[in-house]
Amino acid sequence: MKVTIKDIARECGVSTSAVSLVLNGRDTRISEETQQKIIGTARKYNYRPNRLAVSLLKKETSTFGVIIPDISNIFFAEFCKGCETAARGNGYTLMIMSSDEFPPDSMKHINTFLDSQVDGIIYVAPSNIDNRSIHEICSKIAAADIPFVAVDRALDFPSAKSVLVDNIHGGYIATRHLIKLGHERIGCLTGPLCNKISRDRLEGYRMALEEHNLPFDRNLVLEGNFSVDSGRQSLPHMQKQRATALFCFNDMMALGVYRALQDSGLRFPDEMSLVGYDDIFVTSLLETPLTTVNQPAYEIGSTSIRILLALVQGSTDIDSMVFTPVLKIRSSTRPLRH
Ligand code: RIB
């Protein structure tokens, strides 16, 4: 039988409110001896507070909902780790759901969060979602009056605070690095182009080419979907287009290209340089460590929770946040040999 506060009070000969005050560490005039007796009895019976009862009393669940687009993408695992550590440090538990890049699941997850009375929501939208669905989702959260933070993928919704990364700069520094190594035919494997992240990274790619008087060749741009498979499948196209370097808009696709390069007979990285995006930890462990654009996934996660906490506590003067990505140069990029 689960021990309750009443049982402890009875055994110690005190009131239930005295037990509650002591176990919650509140200031109390109860004698030290009685306090120790209450704590000792709670320990003896492995007493755990009833979260449901506490939630009802406090009218909050101390739970945040987090939606990510793909739980198998290491970038989002690192992001969740940052969220989880920051949430736990502040007494919150997370419910984490993945939409598996399937937009209708976002709404299902939002409904689950609302039914579970979460105190706040962190939303990373699927990469292939349209603006109308985004608007429906944001309106639903706003109507429930629950604070929320949009992460990674900017949402065009007035009340959404966001934590983003400067993707134009990311696309620019990756491409400029390859140009500086002498590459002129630089393949570009994007994410879904309905998504602003991909369009911004592509804009950065285009800017770097323009700055160095290189033509923008449509044939060198291939639309991927952020999966390992779309990376793997892109290589024949890039070879056909005589690309000497390939810039992938995330590391999962770069890992797919990496695998395909090993099977292709091409001398990698001598005949094909490769750049990824995200800097997930495995990229530095590869036999040929990957040059990649670093986005601080863990810090993005913890910052998102801090902003959400501030919103929950009623702050009104919170700014959205934009991180600046940096290039990590490793061994997968080489000067072009003619
Ligand atoms: O790896 C997934 C990609 O999608 C990342 O680059 C991140 O920015 C997200 O949008």
Residues whose N, C-alpha, C, O or C-beta is under 5 A from the ligand:
A	BS01	RIB	N73 F75 D152 I197 F226 F249 N250 Y277 D278
